[in-house]
């Protein structure tokens, strides 16, 4: 399993947390959002999902991965 922390702009509330964490689950990753630091700690299996796919899933929810 690989762990990475991504900076995500546009998150501000519980709905944002649920949207990002839910999007990660849909692509086969898991994540924990930290609203204060505007980041998400992601754990994923590189053989099952790419980092690009993870970023795309977050951006599809309306947030910017920077």
N, C-alpha and C positions, 0 to 999 in steps of 0.2 A: 504494500500500500504506500502511496505517495501522499505527503502532506504539503500544502502550499497555502499561503495567505494572500488573498487578492484584495486590493483596494477597490471599493465599489461606491460610486457617487450616486446620490439621489435617494438613499434610504433614510427614513426619518421616524418610522413608527412600527408598531407590531405587525401591521399588514405587510409592510416591506420585508420584515424578518420572515414571515410565513411564505411570502411569494418567492424569495430567494432560496430559502431552505427547501421549499417544495419543488422548485425548478431543478435543484441539484439532485434531489431524490429521483425525479423522473428520468434523469440521464444516467443514474446508477452511481452517483457520488453522495457524500454526506457533508453537511456544512454547519457551522455555528457562526451566526452573524453577531458582530459587535457594533452596535449603533454608534457608540461614542467614538470609536476609531474609524468608523465607516469602512469596516473590513469584514471579510468572511474567511474563516479557517476551513479549508476544504480537504477532505480525505477521499482518495479515489484510487482505483486500480487502473494503472496505465494500459493494461492489456484489454480493458473493457471500455474505457472512455478516454478521449483525448482532452487535454487542457483547452484546446480550441473549442470543443463541443461544450465544455463547462462554461467558458466565457460566453458563448453564444446563448446558452440557456438562461443565463443571468440577464444578458442584454435583451433577450426576447420578452422579459418581464418589465422592461422600460428603464433599466438601470445601466449605468456606464461603468465598465471595468476599466480602470486606469492603471 
